[in-house]
Amino acid sequence: VRAIYLRKEDQISKQAFPVIKDVFEKQGKVYENIVVPIADGSKIYQIVTNLEKAYRSQGEELLRSFEKTVVLANIDDTWKEHLRELDELKQSVQNASYEQKDPLLIYKFESFELFKSALNKINREVVGSLLKGQLPLKDSSEVRQAQAPRRTDMSRLQAQKSEFEGRGSQGPIEQGANQERKVQPVRVEKKVGRNEPCPCGSGKKFKNCHGTAEA
């Protein structure tokens, strides 16, 4: 596999370098980073690479950027799918409490299996894309200046994990009860006699103070 990939690298470098050279000589003072499309047969990756480094390395920098982009893109896609699967799992394991099973324990076991499956998928997709990579460029007119990339928020899984573990092994009925507002206990106060001091602290008799409202 390594030998195949090295041949693929050499092929892409030789094909890309004349285009990179042309862009650098004509637009080197204008462009810092460029976007070069590389296809794997099913999708086209927009590879952002430093123009000067790609020129100085005769296309080697483009290959390193291609590897990085493929890895990050596949992690991003698989991660989003993994989060959706965890959402579905979180809903389905709630029924385990009715079967006298611990939903948290089931969730931990099943989510770990899903995580292993996600890692295997990332590895397969990355290797496949790297081995099938083709440069569809024909000339330098297809190369454009790169814009700042968007970053994906990866904090959702940690928040989801904390939310689920915070519930412990409670069943859905218990969880629903805990989420309701707690009812304040009923307070019972001793009835004040009319000739007794008013509880408000005024020093007057109850009948001559707040007791007049009950008269």
C-alpha positions as CSV (number, residue, x, y, z in Angstrom):
1,V,0.0,0.0,0.0
2,R,2.8,2.4,0.8
3,A,4.5,1.8,-2.5
4,I,1.2,2.5,-4.3
5,Y,0.7,5.8,-2.3
6,L,4.3,6.9,-3.1
7,R,3.7,6.5,-6.8
8,K,0.5,8.4,-6.4
9,E,2.3,11.2,-4.6
10,D,4.9,11.4,-7.4
11,Q,2.2,11.5,-10.0
12,I,0.3,14.3,-8.4
13,S,3.5,16.3,-7.7
14,K,4.6,16.1,-11.3
15,Q,1.1,17.1,-12.5
16,A,0.6,19.9,-10.0
17,F,4.0,21.6,-10.1
18,P,3.8,23.2,-13.5
19,V,0.5,24.8,-12.5
20,I,1.9,25.9,-9.1
21,K,4.9,27.3,-10.9
22,D,2.8,29.3,-13.3
23,V,0.6,30.8,-10.5
24,F,3.7,31.6,-8.4
25,E,5.4,33.4,-11.2
26,K,2.3,35.4,-12.1
27,Q,0.5,35.9,-8.8
28,G,3.2,35.2,-6.2
29,K,3.1,38.7,-4.9
30,V,-0.7,38.7,-4.6
31,Y,-1.5,35.2,-3.4
32,E,-0.2,33.7,-0.1
33,N,-2.4,30.6,0.1
34,I,-4.2,29.0,-2.8
35,V,-6.9,26.4,-3.2
36,V,-6.2,23.4,-5.4
37,P,-9.0,20.8,-6.1
38,I,-8.1,17.1,-5.7
39,A,-10.8,14.5,-6.4
40,D,-11.0,10.9,-5.1
41,G,-13.7,9.7,-7.5
42,S,-16.6,10.4,-5.2
43,K,-15.8,13.9,-3.8
44,I,-13.6,16.8,-4.6
45,Y,-11.4,18.2,-1.8
46,Q,-10.5,21.9,-1.9
47,I,-6.9,21.8,-0.8
48,V,-5.6,25.0,0.9
49,T,-1.8,25.2,0.6
50,N,0.9,27.9,0.9
51,L,1.8,29.0,-2.6
52,E,5.5,29.8,-1.9
53,K,6.1,26.6,0.1
54,A,4.4,24.5,-2.6
55,Y,6.6,26.1,-5.3
56,R,9.8,25.8,-3.3
57,S,9.1,22.1,-2.5
58,Q,8.1,21.4,-6.1
59,G,4.6,20.3,-5.1
60,E,5.6,18.5,-1.9
61,E,3.8,21.0,0.3
62,L,0.6,20.4,-1.7
63,L,0.7,16.7,-0.9
64,R,1.1,17.4,2.9
65,S,-1.8,19.8,2.7
66,F,-3.8,17.1,0.8
67,E,-3.2,14.6,3.6
68,K,-4.2,17.0,6.3
69,T,-7.3,18.1,4.5
70,V,-8.5,14.5,3.9
71,V,-7.9,13.5,7.5
72,L,-9.7,16.5,8.9
73,A,-12.6,16.3,6.5
74,N,-13.3,12.7,7.2
75,I,-13.0,13.2,10.9
76,D,-15.5,16.1,10.6
77,D,-18.0,14.1,8.6
78,T,-17.7,11.0,10.7
79,W,-17.9,12.9,14.0
80,K,-21.2,14.5,13.0
81,E,-22.6,11.1,12.1
82,H,-21.3,9.7,15.4
83,L,-23.0,12.5,17.3
84,R,-26.3,11.7,15.6
85,E,-25.9,8.0,16.5
86,L,-25.2,8.9,20.1
87,D,-28.4,11.0,20.2
88,E,-30.4,8.0,18.9
89,L,-28.7,5.7,21.4
90,K,-29.4,8.0,24.3
91,Q,-33.1,7.9,23.4
92,S,-33.2,4.1,23.0
93,V,-31.4,3.1,26.2
94,Q,-34.0,4.9,28.3
95,N,-36.3,1.9,27.9
96,A,-33.7,-0.3,29.6
97,S,-34.9,0.9,33.0
98,Y,-38.3,-0.9,32.4
99,E,-36.3,-4.1,31.9
100,Q,-34.5,-3.7,35.3
101,K,-31.3,-2.8,33.5
102,D,-28.9,0.1,34.1
103,P,-29.3,2.5,31.1
104,L,-26.0,4.3,31.9
105,L,-24.1,1.1,31.7
106,I,-25.7,0.1,28.4
107,Y,-25.0,3.6,27.1
108,K,-21.3,3.4,28.0
109,F,-20.9,0.0,26.4
110,E,-22.8,0.8,23.2
111,S,-21.3,4.3,22.7
112,F,-17.8,2.7,23.0
113,E,-18.7,0.3,20.2
114,L,-20.0,3.2,18.1
115,F,-16.7,5.1,18.7
116,K,-14.6,2.1,17.6
117,S,-16.8,1.8,14.5
118,A,-16.3,5.6,13.8
119,L,-12.5,5.2,14.1
120,N,-12.5,2.3,11.6
121,K,-14.6,4.3,9.2
122,I,-12.2,7.2,9.4
123,N,-9.2,5.0,8.7
124,R,-10.9,3.4,5.7
125,E,-12.1,6.7,4.2
126,V,-8.8,8.4,4.6
127,V,-6.7,5.6,3.1
128,G,-9.2,5.3,0.2
129,S,-9.2,9.0,-0.6
130,L,-5.4,9.2,-0.5
131,L,-4.9,6.3,-2.8
132,K,-7.6,7.5,-5.3
133,G,-6.6,11.1,-5.3
134,Q,-6.5,12.7,-8.8
135,L,-5.7,16.3,-9.8
136,P,-8.4,17.6,-12.2
137,L,-6.5,20.8,-12.9
138,K,-5.8,21.7,-16.5
139,D,-4.2,25.1,-16.1
140,S,-3.5,27.8,-13.5
141,S,-6.9,29.5,-14.2
142,E,-8.5,26.9,-12.0
143,V,-6.4,27.8,-9.0
144,R,-7.9,30.5,-6.7
145,Q,-6.9,32.4,-3.6
146,A,-7.7,30.7,-0.3
147,Q,-10.1,32.2,2.3
148,A,-9.9,31.6,6.1
149,P,-11.2,28.1,6.9
150,R,-14.2,27.5,9.2
151,R,-13.7,25.4,12.3
152,T,-16.0,22.8,13.6
153,D,-17.2,22.9,17.2
154,M,-16.2,19.5,18.8
155,S,-17.4,20.3,22.3
156,R,-20.9,18.8,21.9
157,L,-19.9,15.3,22.7
158,Q,-18.5,16.3,26.1
159,A,-21.6,18.3,26.9
160,Q,-23.8,15.4,26.0
161,K,-21.7,13.0,28.1
162,S,-21.9,15.2,31.1
163,E,-25.7,15.6,30.7
164,F,-26.3,11.8,30.5
165,E,-23.9,10.8,33.3
166,G,-25.4,13.5,35.5
167,R,-28.6,11.5,35.4
168,G,-26.9,8.4,36.7
169,S,-29.0,5.3,36.4
170,Q,-32.3,7.0,36.8
171,G,-35.2,5.7,34.7
172,P,-37.1,8.1,32.4
173,I,-39.9,8.4,35.0
174,E,-37.5,9.4,37.7
175,Q,-35.7,11.8,35.4
176,G,-39.0,13.5,34.5
177,A,-39.9,13.8,38.2
178,N,-36.6,15.4,39.0
179,Q,-36.9,17.9,36.3
180,E,-40.2,19.2,37.7
181,R,-40.1,22.2,40.0
182,K,-40.0,21.1,43.6
183,V,-43.3,21.7,45.5
184,Q,-42.9,23.8,48.6
185,P,-44.2,22.0,51.8
186,V,-47.4,23.2,53.3
187,R,-46.7,25.5,56.3
188,V,-49.1,25.3,59.3
189,E,-49.1,28.2,61.7
190,K,-50.6,28.5,65.2
191,K,-53.8,30.5,65.3
192,V,-53.3,33.8,67.3
193,G,-55.9,34.7,70.0
194,R,-57.6,38.1,69.7
195,N,-56.2,39.3,73.1
196,E,-52.7,38.0,72.4
197,P,-49.9,40.2,71.2
198,C,-49.9,40.6,67.4
199,P,-47.1,38.5,65.8
200,C,-46.1,41.5,63.7
201,G,-44.2,42.9,66.7
202,S,-46.2,46.2,67.0
203,G,-46.9,45.5,70.7
204,K,-50.6,45.9,70.2
205,K,-53.2,43.2,70.8
206,F,-54.0,41.1,67.8
207,K,-57.6,42.3,67.8
208,N,-56.5,46.0,67.6
209,C,-53.8,45.3,64.9
210,H,-53.9,42.7,62.1
211,G,-56.8,41.0,63.8
212,T,-59.1,43.8,62.6
213,A,-59.0,42.3,59.1
214,E,-60.6,39.1,60.4
215,A,-63.3,40.8,62.4
